[in-house]
């Protein structure tokens, strides 16, 4: 469970609290718990889970009982990796009695969501709910929830991520647009282009001011925005080229409040993009755009004309353009970024860099805005680095929290420091090339001890380096492993070596000290790998795996649920991806045979499942 912290008060108030605490610490009576103020207790409670607070304080005395039962005190609940038995106590003792006080709900386990909102009409009792976050929810269940959300008078923030393909997204859009006080919406619905287009708004309008959506097609964009006259910030994670009709059939829409737009273009060419800017976004002040391949996006002359004549208010221009090239077309691209070196760009203080890197199959390049670098994610890949606008200053880059590392040379040549990185992704080229300690290389570019998530794309040979790195990043709670080379000719050697690794002192030290609770493995060797990682991560609470390989599901589940396996005693949930109907029958039979553990199961059809070969993701919870 994650604890949601109360917003801190202003510095003046905080300083007064510190002074008061220091003053009281010199008094003899400070040894009495009751001498602390109510406000200080509320601050302490914010660092604890609400269930633990009630368990520890509710029966101490009348004062604490009154403190916790204060009807004006808001309750914020975040449930991620929680056992079924603990959830039932939590639901009985906290959620049901205090529904009217809950202001935030964060839920990521689909089975927890089903249990909590059963019957679904119970939602109507959350009369103070302001923030609702639902991850890994099935679309048909979310549709039922939406019907009841309309009756909640305080709901101003909604974050939802559906796990399956949505056949008719328009139904969800209309229901969301009817939420009368909603100001912020982050929506992840995946599906093909709509067969029935969303109609333009006439009388139904939404108060939403900030909308983040994972997927839209260009032909949906105009009608979608017609429902959002108050929109101030818009982020489209994937804006797809329309497969049906030209965008030039649409008329301009006036969005008087829209100032900030972020777009990740998928196969939308520059001509279509210009049309969108001219007819929808000509008043914006901030533009973030990510594109791929179409070289017109790094034509400085076209950008100058578009900005001068159609984006008069633009203050921040941030572009990231990726492309692949070979010897035959390299010269077509190479000279284009140089044209961003002119007075037009310099006087606006818009600077750029052009990085080239090499992979096993292709050559790649990235052209991106910098000085300052504003994005939360950064790809560290430069083998050839060209600074545009003659601005080569290197500094701390504070915006980045996720760093993707492509090559060893990229780390060696990096002169920037990323003080706020909490997640890193390591690619095979980097791991394969690195002979020295990874921790020694990394500490020069980011602080190791604040990392909380590690993602690795490599093969089985990475294990020893990964274990060595984990020794120096003790606060990692999420580990994702995607193993490449499914036909690795050295498979037997690497699997044998993984057994040998478990006998060395570094492995044992990491196993004793790491706090990894969430593990994802994408590989063809799950059984051996799961055994290896379960031994490495004995505090594991949730496991996600891909269903490849030929190992037996029953044997695998028996290993995870064995009462004698001390390394799985904290495990409470499991997700198995890409399973068939036959696999589901095997899993159900296994569950029915268990006498000493109560396991719930739900299945969700995979997003990319072919109608001829239907596959599912299975969630188990106990």
JOJO-V69980 format. One line per field, one symbol per residue. phi: phi as a letter, one per 30 degrees, with the letter a starting at -180 (. if undefined). psi: psi as a letter, one per 30 degrees, with the letter a starting at -180 (. if undefined). burial: # if it has 24 or more other ideal C-beta (glycine too) atoms within 12 Angstrom, else .. A space follows every 50 residues. Layout:
# JOJO-V69980
phi = ???
psi = ???
burial = ???
This chain:
# JOJO-V69980
phi = .cccdddddddddddddddddddddddddddceddddeddddddedcbdd ddddddcdcdadedddddceddddccbbcccbdddddddeddccdddced cdcbbcbbcdddddddcbddddeddddcdcbbcbcicddddddddeedde dddcdcbbbbbcccdcdbdeddedddddddcdcbbbbbbcadeddcdddd dbbcbcdecbbcbdabcedddddedddbdcecbbbcdbccdddcbddddc cdbcbdcdbbbbbcdcicdddddeddedcbcdcdcbbcbbbbiddddccd dddeddddcbbdcdcbbbbbbcacabddcdddceddddddcbdeddddhc cbbbccbbcdcbcbbbcbdahddcddcbccbdcbbbdcihccdcadcddd cbccccbdddddddcdbcdcdbbbbcceedddddccedddddddbadddc dbbbbbcacdddeddddddedcbdcdcbbcbccdhdcedceddddddddd edcdddedddddcdbdcbbbbcacbeddddddddddbdcdcbbbbcdcic ddddddddddcddddddcdcdbabbcciccddddddddddddddccbccc bbbbddecddedbdbbccccbb
psi = kkkkkkklaleeeeeeeeeeeeefffkegffkeffkleeeeeeeffglke eeeeeeffgeleeeeeefgjffjlkkkjjdjkleeeeeeeeefeeefhef fkfkkjkfjfeeeeeehjlfffeffifgkekkjjkhkkeeeeeeeeefff fkfgjfkkkkjkflkkejfeeeeeeeffjfgkfkkjkjkkllkkejkklk kefjlkgkfjkkkfkkleffeeeefffifgkekkkjejjkkkfdlkfffl llkjiffjfkkkkjkjgjleeeeeeeeefegfglfkkkkklkejfffhje eeeeeeeeffifgkekjjkjkklllaeegefeeefefffgileeeeffhj llljkklkaeelkllkklkailkflfkkjjfkekkjklggjgkkakjffk fjkkjeleeeeefkflkifgkfkkkkleeeeefjflkeeeeeffflkefg kfkkkkjaafffeeeeeeeffgifgkfkkkjjkaifhjfgeeeeeeeeee effleeeeeeefflhkfjkkkjlgheeeeeeefeeeifgkekkklkialg lkeeeeeeeegkffjffgffkflkkjlhlleeeeeeeeeeeffkfgkjkk klkkkkegkkffikllkkkkk.
burial = ##.#...............................#...###.##..### #.##..##.....#..##....############.##..##..##..##. #################..#.##..#.######################. .#.#############..###########.###########.##..##.. .....#######################.#############....#..# ..#.#..#########.###.#############.############### .##..##..##..#.########.#.......#..##.##....#....# #######.....#########.###.#############.......#.## ###########..#.#.#..##############...##.##..##.#.. #######################..#########.........##.##.. ##...##..##..##################################.#. #.#..##.###.....##.##########...##.###.##.....#.## #######.......########
